[in-house]
Each structure stands twice: as structure tokens, then as C-alpha cells.
């Protein structure tokens, strides 16, 4: 009598069936070092570039940090999440570095290792829309393009909407795809890393709102309206 093969894995719920799963041969520290080193490299390079005087004065510290944020977003959305959107169907068995990164992250949210419909759709939109637009935002701010705050508003709204759905869908599932309370897998991977895309986009939405409202108020000012009619 043939017995069903039981594949041991580190994901929740514990009875989740992942027949193709192959354990990572890289450690957590290797994977996290790569992720934060490359992100730090993008941040540092953008910080240096944003400090150059482009003819209209050097931007302030907070504006430069915002540009650095978009650079890091471009990397994470475009490369890391882009990998998931292309190879989600083979990640459990694949030993490529980025596949192992996703298998590590899935310890905090196993929806990724089972290619849950929501995560595939959400990450595909994030990778192929917010990723390129984040790099475009970096370019727009470095070159003072007039549409830079429009981009900031659109990207930040999209990121916030995506992460709210991400948290809310898992909440409705009863947090079944993670070991609730685990200091690394739940609180760091699932909560903290994703909460960044709640807090920072909210701040940038308010900032863009103020910038765009101020520009419209200036355009609508009585003095400007009078000069247009004379």
C-alpha cells in the first residue's frame, strides 16, 4: 500500500501541504545581509546624488530621505517582488537566491510559498507598476520635474492601499499563515517590515497633498488671476 509522502516544512499552518518544498541551503543571516546591504547601497547612492546642487538649491534632509525611500522601493518592488511575480510557481522547490529569500520570508507569511491568489496579484501590480514608477520618482526629484509630487502621491496611495489589503486579508484569515507572536517571523517579517509601507506612504501622501494644494492655491490667487486677464 502506497503511503502519502509527508514533506516537513517550517510554515504555518503546520498541516499546510507543500509537496515540492526544498529547504534553504542559505542561512537567515546571509539572506538578510544581502537584502539590507543592497537596500543600503541604493539608499547611500541616492543620498549622495540628491545632495548635489542642481541649480535650484540643495534639497533639505527630509526631501532627500524621501528620494532615498523611492530608490529603495524601486529595488524591492522591481527586483525582489518582481522575482516573486515571475517565479511564484517554482519558489518552494527553487534554490536561486531570491527564491530562498522568499522561502525565508514565508516563515512570516506562508501565503507566498503556496502562491496565494491575493499575494500573486498584489505583488505583480506592485512589481510592474510601483517599481518602475519609484525609479521614475527618483529621477523626477533629482531633476526637479514638475510632476514629481504627482508621482509621490500616486505611488504612496498605491503602496498604502496594497499593504492595507495585505494586512486586512490576513486578519480575516485569523493570522493563520504565521506563528503569531514569534519575535522574528511574526513581529519583524510580517508586522514591522510591512508597517513601513503604512507609515512612510501616509507621511508622503500628506506631504504631496500640501505641495500640490499650495501650487493650486498659488495658481488660484487673486493676483495671478488678475495678471492673466490683463
Buried (B, 14 or more C-beta within 10 A) or exposed (E): EEEEEEEEBBBBEEEBEBEEBBEBEBEEEBBBEBBEEBBEEBBEEBBEBBEEEEEEEEBEEEBBBBBBBBBBBBBBBBEBBBBBBEBBEEBBEBEEEBBBBBBBBBBBBBBBBBBBEEBBEBBBBBBBBBBBBBBBBBEBBBEEBEEBBBBBBBBBBBBBEBBEEBBEBBEEEEBEBBBEEBEBBBBEBBEEBBEBBBEBBBEBBEBBEEBBEEEEEEEEEEEEEEEEEE
